[in-house]
Amino acid sequence: MTNLTDLTLSQTLKGLENKEFSSVDVTTAYLKNMEDKRRLNAYITETPEIALDMAKASDERRAKGIAGKMEGAPIAIKDMFCTKGIRTTAASRILSNFVPQFESTTTQKLWDAGAVCLGKTNTDEFAMGSSTITSYFGVTKNPHDETRVPGGSSGGSASAVAANMCVAATGTETGGSIRHPASFCQISGFKPTYGRCSRYGVIAYASSLDQPGVLARSVEDCARMIEVMMGHDERDATSSRREVPDLVSGLDKNIKGMKIGIPKEYTELVPENWEKALQFLKDEGAELVDVQMPHTEEAGMVYYVISQGEATTNLARYDGVRYGVREEGKTLDEMYMNTRMAGFGQEVRNRMILGTFFTSAKGYHDYFVPAQKMRSLIKQDFDKAFEKVDVLFSPAVPIKPFTIEEAKNGAAKGRFNDNYLMPSCLTGVPAGCANNGLQVIGRMWDDATVLKVLDVVEMMK
């Protein structure tokens, strides 16, 4: 029998449908891989008993002729999604004992579609970082080179997918946190249009930027899983009522006649396969068009001002009173201070302090308001570009994964680490990364075209 953990999501679902193996078989194989590769520290919480129970229930449904779109597929969940009865930590000490009594909309959709939960994956604390080294539960390693980081903040999910410790995984993006680790771990990742997936039950970092997404071994797998995750949710005011598109049927391997924009600001630094990729698109019948995104350089600063300002508000709820870790004090103020000093890591504390300044009376007018204005200009860059082209094409992260030691010494703050990722998060447009490190960005709500082009891009090895 083929090694079950080598199969893609699409192959796994087909094998289950054809009764070549059971969900219990494939789930057991992944649990064994998880045990063998714990040194990667991809998971914070493993749920083997829950996984096997879900797999047995899935096999029973199939035997009755009932099967959802993800029936029997063993997946991992980034530990930013609340899961009922399963510890949810956001990789922070302050939530290290938190067990939600409710389920996030995204994970509930996956369970309703028949998916099996293998566990919760590691992340930068509260998703603040791009290397997965700020986690209270330790550093995650890149399975291709264990001295290097897997990227972040969805590094645990990316590492688990790349190391065959799950067939696919959820992630979240605030400033590129799906595409970044996808590029570093040589897998595929997709961030939908803001509002396509509900944020209900996703631990908030920056509410106007956060968006659930998926990491998998192929673009087709991303399309299958994200389609299940999409849909309107009354509990999320930013959730779109637009009809969920049929994403998988649109992957027809044909981009002939499409206009693909090449932003010069996104190609200042390119990987070795860049020229080959451009020629490949031409050979596939696409027309390459040069476009300009003049406000790209400001995107990083805009992102940090807005995200940290919003984070300050979102993290104010962690006070040691209602839930989570509490450190006692002689007064209420002292209890608050002790709890936050002990509960939050240094990176989170730094961002909260800056966010408090950005949203103070002076900082709001001097920094936060100008950042929002610049955000509008960045959006105009995209609007103008999409008047000429169908999608934009560029590297995702044009640098190689840095070592864990380099990350600890500040390499993750380098200029090109997420310069090509943040603008699409600020504007809410859909974007994805193929397993060769190349990304496609599309118009608002045109998730299907992004995946269609990305599927072709992934054919280039």
C-alpha positions as CSV (number, residue, x, y, z in Angstrom):
1,M,0.0,0.0,0.0
2,T,1.1,3.6,-0.7
3,N,2.4,5.4,2.3
4,L,-0.9,7.1,3.4
5,T,0.9,10.2,4.7
6,D,2.4,10.9,1.3
7,L,-1.0,11.5,-0.3
8,T,-2.4,14.9,-1.0
9,L,-5.8,15.9,0.4
10,S,-7.4,15.2,-3.0
11,Q,-5.7,11.8,-3.2
12,T,-6.7,11.0,0.3
13,L,-10.4,11.9,-0.3
14,K,-10.4,9.8,-3.5
15,G,-8.9,6.8,-1.7
16,L,-11.4,7.0,1.1
17,E,-14.2,7.3,-1.4
18,N,-13.0,4.2,-3.3
19,K,-12.6,2.4,0.0
20,E,-8.9,1.7,-0.6
21,F,-8.3,2.5,3.1
22,S,-10.4,3.9,6.0
23,S,-10.2,7.1,7.9
24,V,-9.0,5.2,10.9
25,D,-6.1,3.8,8.7
26,V,-5.0,7.2,7.5
27,T,-5.5,8.9,10.9
28,T,-3.4,6.3,12.6
29,A,-0.7,6.8,10.1
30,Y,-0.6,10.5,10.7
31,L,-0.6,10.0,14.5
32,K,2.4,7.8,14.1
33,N,4.2,10.4,12.1
34,M,3.3,13.1,14.7
35,E,4.9,10.9,17.4
36,D,8.0,10.3,15.3
37,K,8.5,13.9,14.5
38,R,7.8,15.7,17.8
39,R,11.3,17.2,17.6
40,L,9.9,19.6,15.0
41,N,7.6,21.1,17.7
42,A,4.9,21.6,15.1
43,Y,2.0,20.9,17.5
44,I,1.2,22.5,20.8
45,T,-1.6,20.0,21.6
46,E,-2.1,16.6,20.1
47,T,-5.5,15.0,20.2
48,P,-5.1,11.3,19.3
49,E,-8.1,10.0,21.1
50,I,-10.4,12.7,19.6
51,A,-8.9,12.1,16.2
52,L,-9.5,8.3,16.3
53,D,-13.1,8.8,17.6
54,M,-13.8,11.3,14.7
55,A,-12.2,8.9,12.2
56,K,-14.4,6.0,13.4
57,A,-17.5,8.2,13.1
58,S,-16.4,9.3,9.6
59,D,-16.0,5.6,8.5
60,E,-19.5,4.9,9.9
61,R,-21.0,7.8,7.9
62,R,-19.3,6.6,4.7
63,A,-20.7,3.1,5.3
64,K,-24.1,4.6,5.4
65,G,-23.5,6.5,2.2
66,I,-23.1,9.9,3.9
67,A,-19.9,11.8,3.1
68,G,-19.0,15.5,3.4
69,K,-16.5,17.3,1.3
70,M,-13.7,16.7,3.8
71,E,-14.9,13.3,5.0
72,G,-12.3,11.4,6.9
73,A,-9.4,13.8,6.1
74,P,-7.0,14.3,9.1
75,I,-6.1,17.9,9.4
76,A,-4.4,20.2,11.9
77,I,-5.7,23.5,13.4
78,K,-3.6,26.5,14.1
79,D,-3.8,27.3,17.8
80,M,-5.6,30.6,17.1
81,F,-8.9,28.9,16.4
82,C,-11.1,28.1,19.4
83,T,-12.0,24.4,19.6
84,K,-14.7,23.3,22.0
85,G,-13.2,21.1,24.7
86,I,-9.7,21.3,23.3
87,R,-7.1,23.6,24.8
88,T,-6.6,26.8,22.8
89,T,-3.5,28.9,23.7
90,A,-2.5,31.3,20.9
91,A,0.9,30.0,21.9
92,S,0.8,32.3,25.0
93,R,1.3,31.5,28.7
94,I,-1.6,33.7,29.5
95,L,-4.0,31.2,27.7
96,S,-2.0,28.1,28.5
97,N,-4.9,26.7,30.6
98,F,-7.8,28.0,28.4
99,V,-10.3,25.3,27.2
100,P,-13.1,27.0,25.1
101,Q,-16.7,26.0,25.6
102,F,-17.6,26.9,22.0
103,E,-16.3,26.2,18.5
104,S,-15.0,28.7,15.9
105,T,-17.2,28.9,12.8
106,T,-14.3,27.9,10.6
107,T,-13.5,24.7,12.5
108,Q,-17.2,23.8,12.9
109,K,-17.6,24.0,9.1
110,L,-14.6,21.6,8.8
111,W,-16.0,19.1,11.3
112,D,-19.5,19.4,9.7
113,A,-17.8,18.4,6.4
114,G,-16.2,15.3,8.0
115,A,-12.7,16.4,8.7
116,V,-10.7,14.8,11.5
117,C,-8.8,16.9,14.2
118,L,-5.2,15.7,14.8
119,G,-4.4,18.6,17.1
120,K,-3.5,22.3,17.5
121,T,-0.4,23.7,15.8
122,N,2.3,26.0,17.1
123,T,2.4,29.7,16.1
124,D,4.1,32.9,17.1
125,E,2.5,34.2,20.3
126,F,-0.9,35.7,19.3
127,A,0.3,35.4,15.7
128,M,2.8,38.2,16.3
129,G,5.9,37.2,14.3
130,S,7.2,35.6,11.1
131,S,9.4,32.8,12.4
132,T,7.4,30.9,15.1
133,I,10.1,31.6,17.6
134,T,8.0,33.8,20.0
135,S,5.8,30.9,21.1
136,Y,5.6,30.2,24.8
137,F,5.8,26.5,23.9
138,G,9.1,26.7,22.1
139,V,10.5,27.1,18.6
140,T,9.1,25.2,15.6
141,K,11.7,23.8,13.2
142,N,11.6,23.7,9.4
143,P,11.4,20.0,8.3
144,H,13.6,20.7,5.3
145,D,16.4,22.0,7.5
146,E,15.9,21.7,11.2
147,T,18.4,24.5,12.0
148,R,16.1,27.0,10.2
149,V,12.7,28.5,10.9
150,P,9.5,27.4,9.1
151,G,8.3,31.0,8.8
152,G,5.4,32.4,10.6
153,S,3.2,33.0,12.2
154,S,1.5,29.8,10.9
155,G,4.8,28.0,11.1
156,G,3.5,25.1,13.1
157,S,0.8,24.4,10.4
158,A,3.3,24.8,7.6
159,S,5.9,22.5,9.3
160,A,3.2,19.9,10.0
161,V,2.0,19.8,6.4
162,A,5.5,19.8,4.9
163,A,6.6,16.9,7.3
164,N,3.5,14.8,6.5
165,M,2.1,15.2,10.0
166,C,-1.3,16.2,8.6
167,V,-2.9,16.2,5.2
168,A,-3.7,20.0,5.4
169,A,-4.0,22.7,8.1
170,T,-5.7,25.9,8.9
171,G,-3.7,29.1,9.2
172,T,-4.4,32.8,9.7
173,E,-3.0,35.9,8.0
174,T,-2.6,39.3,9.4
175,G,0.5,40.5,7.5
176,G,1.4,37.4,5.4
177,S,1.3,34.7,8.0
178,I,0.1,31.9,5.6
179,R,2.1,32.7,2.5
180,H,5.3,33.3,4.4
181,P,5.6,29.9,6.0
182,A,4.2,28.3,2.8
183,S,7.1,29.8,0.9
184,F,9.7,28.8,3.6
185,C,8.3,25.2,3.9
186,Q,7.8,24.7,0.1
187,I,4.1,24.0,0.3
188,S,1.0,25.9,-0.9
189,G,-1.0,28.5,1.1
190,F,-4.1,30.6,0.4
191,K,-5.6,33.7,2.0
192,P,-9.1,34.4,0.8
193,T,-10.7,37.8,0.3
194,Y,-11.3,39.5,3.7
195,G,-14.8,38.5,4.8
196,R,-15.0,35.2,2.9
197,C,-14.2,33.2,6.1
198,S,-15.7,34.0,9.4
199,R,-13.5,35.3,12.2
200,Y,-15.8,34.2,14.9
201,G,-13.9,32.1,17.4
202,V,-10.5,33.1,16.0
203,I,-8.4,34.7,18.7
204,A,-8.0,38.3,17.5
205,Y,-4.7,40.1,16.7
206,A,-5.7,42.9,14.4
207,S,-9.4,42.7,13.5
208,S,-9.3,44.6,10.2
209,L,-6.5,42.4,8.9
210,D,-7.0,38.9,10.4
211,Q,-8.3,36.3,8.0
212,P,-8.5,32.5,8.2
213,G,-6.9,30.5,5.4
214,V,-5.3,27.2,4.6
215,L,-2.0,25.5,4.0
216,A,-1.7,22.2,2.0
217,R,0.6,20.4,-0.4
218,S,-1.1,21.6,-3.5
219,V,-3.2,24.5,-4.8
220,E,-6.0,22.0,-5.5
221,D,-6.0,20.9,-1.9
222,C,-6.1,24.6,-0.8
223,A,-9.2,25.1,-3.1
224,R,-11.0,22.1,-1.7
225,M,-10.5,23.0,1.9
226,I,-11.0,26.8,1.7
227,E,-14.3,26.2,-0.1
228,V,-15.6,24.4,2.9
229,M,-14.3,27.1,5.2
230,M,-16.1,30.0,3.3
231,G,-19.6,31.3,3.9
232,H,-21.6,33.9,5.7
233,D,-21.8,33.9,9.5
234,E,-24.3,36.1,11.4
235,R,-21.9,36.2,14.3
236,D,-19.2,38.1,12.4
237,A,-20.2,41.6,11.3
238,T,-17.5,41.5,8.6
239,S,-18.6,38.2,7.1
240,S,-19.7,38.5,3.4
241,R,-23.1,37.3,2.2
242,R,-21.7,36.6,-1.3
243,E,-22.3,33.1,-2.6
244,V,-19.4,30.7,-2.1
245,P,-17.8,30.0,-5.6
246,D,-17.1,26.5,-6.9
247,L,-13.3,26.8,-6.6
248,V,-12.2,23.3,-7.5
249,S,-14.0,23.0,-10.9
250,G,-12.3,26.3,-12.0
251,L,-8.9,24.7,-11.8
252,D,-8.8,23.9,-15.6
253,K,-5.0,24.5,-16.1
254,N,-5.8,27.1,-18.8
255,I,-4.5,30.7,-18.5
256,K,-4.3,31.4,-22.2
257,G,-5.1,35.1,-23.0
258,M,-5.0,36.2,-19.3
259,K,-3.2,39.4,-18.5
260,I,-0.8,38.9,-15.6
261,G,0.7,42.0,-13.9
262,I,4.3,42.1,-12.8
263,P,4.7,44.9,-10.2
264,K,8.2,46.3,-10.4
265,E,8.1,47.1,-6.7
266,Y,7.6,43.4,-5.9
267,T,10.5,42.3,-8.0
268,E,13.3,44.3,-6.6
269,L,14.7,41.1,-5.2
270,V,13.8,37.8,-6.8
271,P,14.5,34.1,-6.3
272,E,16.6,32.0,-8.7
273,N,13.5,30.6,-10.5
274,W,12.1,34.0,-11.4
275,E,13.1,34.3,-15.0
276,K,12.0,30.7,-15.6
277,A,8.7,31.5,-14.1
278,L,8.1,34.5,-16.4
279,Q,8.9,32.4,-19.4
280,F,6.7,29.6,-18.2
281,L,3.7,32.0,-18.0
282,K,4.4,33.2,-21.5
283,D,4.6,29.6,-22.8
284,E,1.2,28.9,-21.1
285,G,-0.3,31.7,-23.2
286,A,-0.5,34.5,-20.7
287,E,0.3,38.2,-21.5
288,L,2.7,39.8,-19.0
289,V,2.1,43.4,-18.2
290,D,4.3,45.7,-16.2
291,V,2.4,47.6,-13.4
292,Q,3.4,50.0,-10.7
293,M,2.5,49.8,-7.0
294,P,4.1,53.1,-5.9
295,H,3.1,52.9,-2.2
296,T,4.5,49.5,-1.5
297,E,7.5,50.8,0.4
298,E,5.2,52.4,3.0
299,A,3.1,49.2,3.5
300,G,5.3,47.9,6.3
301,M,5.0,50.9,8.5
302,V,1.3,51.2,7.8
303,Y,0.9,47.6,8.8
304,Y,2.7,47.9,12.1
305,V,0.9,51.1,13.2
306,I,-2.5,49.7,12.4
307,S,-2.0,46.1,13.6
308,Q,-0.4,47.2,16.8
309,G,-3.0,49.8,17.5
310,E,-5.8,47.2,17.0
311,A,-3.8,44.6,19.0
312,T,-3.7,46.8,22.0
313,T,-7.5,46.9,22.1
314,N,-7.9,43.2,21.4
315,L,-5.5,42.0,24.0
316,A,-7.0,44.3,26.7
317,R,-9.4,41.4,27.6
318,Y,-6.6,39.3,29.0
319,D,-6.6,40.6,32.5
320,G,-6.5,37.5,34.8
321,V,-10.0,38.0,35.9
322,R,-12.4,36.1,33.6
323,Y,-10.2,33.3,32.1
324,G,-6.6,32.4,31.5
325,V,-3.6,32.5,33.8
326,R,-3.7,34.8,36.8
327,E,-0.8,36.1,38.9
328,E,-2.0,37.4,42.3
329,G,-1.2,40.9,43.6
330,K,-1.9,42.9,46.7
331,T,-4.2,45.3,44.7
332,L,-6.3,44.9,41.5
333,D,-3.7,47.0,39.6
334,E,-0.9,44.9,40.8
335,M,-2.8,41.7,39.9
336,Y,-3.3,43.1,36.3
337,M,0.4,44.1,36.0
338,N,1.7,40.8,37.4
339,T,-0.6,38.8,35.2
340,R,0.4,40.6,32.0
341,M,4.1,40.6,32.8
342,A,4.1,36.9,33.4
343,G,1.5,36.0,30.8
344,F,2.7,37.8,27.7
345,G,6.0,37.3,26.0
346,Q,8.4,40.1,25.2
347,E,7.3,40.5,21.6
348,V,3.7,40.8,22.5
349,R,4.4,43.3,25.3
350,N,6.5,45.4,22.9
351,R,3.7,45.6,20.4
352,M,1.1,46.4,23.0
353,I,3.2,49.3,24.3
354,L,3.6,50.7,20.8
355,G,0.0,50.1,20.0
356,T,-1.0,52.1,23.1
357,F,1.1,55.0,22.0
358,F,-0.3,54.8,18.4
359,T,-3.8,55.0,19.7
360,S,-3.1,57.7,22.4
361,A,-4.5,61.2,21.9
362,K,-1.2,62.4,20.3
363,G,-0.3,59.1,18.6
364,Y,-3.7,58.7,17.0
365,H,-3.5,61.9,15.0
366,D,0.2,61.7,14.3
367,Y,0.4,58.0,13.4
368,F,-2.8,56.1,13.3
369,V,-4.8,58.5,11.1
370,P,-2.0,59.0,8.6
371,A,-1.6,55.2,8.5
372,Q,-5.2,54.7,7.6
373,K,-4.9,57.4,4.8
374,M,-1.9,55.6,3.4
375,R,-3.8,52.3,3.6
376,S,-6.3,53.9,1.2
377,L,-3.6,54.9,-1.2
378,I,-2.2,51.3,-1.2
379,K,-5.7,50.1,-2.0
380,Q,-5.8,52.6,-4.9
381,D,-2.6,51.1,-6.2
382,F,-4.3,47.7,-6.5
383,D,-7.5,49.2,-8.0
384,K,-5.5,50.9,-10.8
385,A,-3.4,47.8,-11.4
386,F,-6.5,45.6,-11.8
387,E,-7.9,48.0,-14.4
388,K,-5.1,46.6,-16.7
389,V,-4.6,43.0,-15.5
390,D,-6.5,40.0,-14.2
391,V,-4.0,39.1,-11.4
392,L,-0.6,40.2,-10.1
393,F,2.4,37.8,-10.0
394,S,5.5,38.0,-7.8
395,P,7.7,36.0,-5.4
396,A,6.1,35.5,-2.0
397,V,9.2,35.8,0.1
398,P,12.3,36.3,-2.1
399,I,14.7,35.2,0.6
400,K,15.7,31.8,1.9
401,P,14.6,30.7,5.4
402,F,16.9,32.1,8.1
403,T,18.4,30.0,10.8
404,I,16.7,29.9,14.2
405,E,19.7,31.8,15.7
406,E,19.4,34.5,13.0
407,A,15.7,34.8,13.8
408,K,16.5,35.3,17.4
409,N,19.0,38.0,16.5
410,G,16.4,39.9,14.5
411,A,16.7,38.5,11.0
412,A,12.9,38.3,10.8
413,K,12.6,42.1,10.8
414,G,14.5,42.3,7.5
415,R,13.1,44.5,4.8
416,F,12.3,41.7,2.3
417,N,10.9,39.3,4.8
418,D,7.2,40.2,4.2
419,N,7.4,43.3,2.0
420,Y,5.6,41.5,-0.9
421,L,2.9,40.2,1.5
422,M,1.7,43.0,3.7
423,P,0.0,45.2,1.0
424,S,-2.5,42.5,0.0
425,C,-3.4,42.0,3.7
426,L,-3.9,45.8,4.1
427,T,-6.3,45.8,1.2
428,G,-8.1,42.5,1.9
429,V,-7.6,41.1,-1.6
430,P,-7.2,37.3,-2.1
431,A,-3.6,35.9,-2.4
432,G,-1.9,32.6,-2.5
433,C,1.5,31.0,-2.6
434,A,2.4,27.9,-4.7
435,N,4.8,25.3,-3.4
436,N,7.6,26.8,-5.5
437,G,7.5,30.1,-3.6
438,L,5.6,32.2,-6.2
439,Q,2.5,34.1,-5.4
440,V,-0.6,35.3,-7.2
441,I,-2.8,38.2,-6.0
442,G,-6.3,38.9,-7.3
443,R,-9.2,41.4,-7.2
444,M,-11.5,41.5,-4.2
445,W,-13.9,38.5,-4.3
446,D,-12.1,36.9,-7.3
447,D,-10.7,34.1,-5.2
448,A,-11.4,31.6,-8.0
449,T,-9.1,33.3,-10.5
450,V,-6.3,33.5,-8.0
451,L,-6.5,29.8,-7.4
452,K,-6.9,29.1,-11.2
453,V,-3.6,30.9,-12.0
454,L,-1.8,29.6,-8.9
455,D,-2.7,26.1,-10.0
456,V,-0.9,26.7,-13.3
457,V,2.0,28.4,-11.6
458,E,2.5,25.3,-9.4
459,M,3.0,23.2,-12.5
460,M,6.4,24.9,-13.0
461,K,9.0,22.8,-11.0
